[in-house]
Amino acid sequence: MITVHSAACEGKPCIRGLPITVFDVLDQLAAGLSTDEILTDFPELTPGDLRAACAFAAELGRRNWPPPGG
């Protein structure tokens, strides 16, 4: 589950209220880390958390496409 609270993660979307942002997870994936490597680096996460981060990013992209004026 992705949560957004002004008091947690400076208002950035985070994973289940943990101090791990969606962007942290996406950066790790973009850098080429495997699911297992990410779960080792962040043992409090689950494979479902990684899927939720990807789904959140996909939805964010859909909502912002096409870009304004594009």
C-alpha atoms as one frame of an Amber mdcrd trajectory, in Angstrom:
protein
   0.000   0.000   0.000   1.219   3.454  -0.894   0.571   6.186   1.640   1.022
   9.935   1.531   1.142  11.883   4.779   2.626  15.311   5.268   4.459  14.117
   8.392   6.013  11.029   6.773   8.731  11.128   4.102   8.277  14.885   3.734
   4.887  14.309   2.113   6.283  12.048  -0.609   4.462   8.809  -1.412   5.884
   6.058   0.779   5.466   2.346   1.238   2.959   1.435   3.998   3.962   4.471
   6.057   7.550   3.255   6.277  10.365   5.760   5.771  10.899   4.339   2.279
   9.530   6.371  -0.610   8.144   5.053  -3.856  10.999   6.962  -5.484  13.580
   5.018  -3.441  12.178   1.772  -4.810  11.897   3.054  -8.385  15.458   4.384
  -8.285  16.675   0.949  -7.219  14.754  -0.734 -10.045  15.978   1.821 -12.573
  19.546   1.175 -11.443  19.075  -2.451 -12.423  18.782  -4.046  -8.997  16.790
  -7.245  -8.859  13.768  -7.740  -6.648  15.858  -9.938  -4.373  18.576  -7.282
  -4.083  16.047  -4.598  -3.194  14.383  -6.836  -0.623  17.798  -7.526   0.896
  18.555  -3.784   1.069  15.078  -3.064   2.497  14.101  -6.185   4.485  10.902
  -4.566   5.731   9.522  -4.558   2.167   7.664  -7.357   0.429   7.444  -8.247
  -3.267   3.918  -6.780  -3.145   5.349  -3.452  -1.988   7.581  -3.339  -5.069
   4.610  -4.072  -7.317   2.602  -1.358  -5.549   5.385   1.171  -6.190   5.415
   0.281  -9.890   1.617   0.471 -10.101   1.674   3.870  -8.380   4.231   5.164
 -10.884   2.222   3.812 -13.811  -0.940   5.491 -12.580   0.908   8.753 -12.002
   2.201   8.609 -15.566  -1.280   7.949 -16.975  -2.707  10.887 -15.051  -0.033
  13.224 -16.379  -0.173  12.127 -20.012  -0.312  13.890 -22.343   1.730  16.681
 -20.814   0.070  20.092 -20.613   0.354  21.883 -23.909   1.481  18.629 -25.578
